[in-house]
Amino acid sequence: MPLTHNLILAVALGIALALVQITWRLARREKVDALQWISLVLVIASGGASLALHSPIFVMLKPSVIYVLVGAAMLQKGWMVRYMPAPALEYVPDLIIISGYVWAGLMFFSAILNLILALHYDVIVWGSLMSVWGVGSKFALFFAQYGVMRFIGRRRHLARGAAPSRLQYSGS
């Protein structure tokens, strides 16, 4: 919303994007995960509420609720397993479980940060800061997680007496 200052356009684009993602997976006959269905319902419900209330504070607080719900879903033990390649499952299964909880923690922290920013700053500052945080924190955690798993996985691979070869996580 900060870019266009148009609540209706922002809500419509959010709902359209969520619908396109689900439709794409269904058209390709792929399973739609529970988190994706939850996301669709949340986008439609919260978007509708945003349009009905037309309140900037509601729009600003809404991500905190979503972050809490996503964080709670991420507390399910082993939710990351399906996204991991075979070598990671073999060498760092414990780190996969821990990483899932770290991601949940990031969601809960993001909810608190969003709440603080929404209550203390205007829409432009809030939107700018949360946009940078939203993308930046996920990239940072992804690359940190990848680096740690790669480092520890390689050490465990070598400790098992394997020849010092390049451990591949890309399936090749």
Secondary structure as UniProt FT lines:
FT   TURN            2..4
FT   HELIX           7..27
FT   TURN            28..29
FT   HELIX           34..53
FT   HELIX           56..73
FT   TURN            74..75
FT   TURN            77..80
FT   HELIX           81..83
FT   HELIX           86..91
FT   HELIX           93..120
FT   HELIX           123..159
FT   TURN            160..161
//
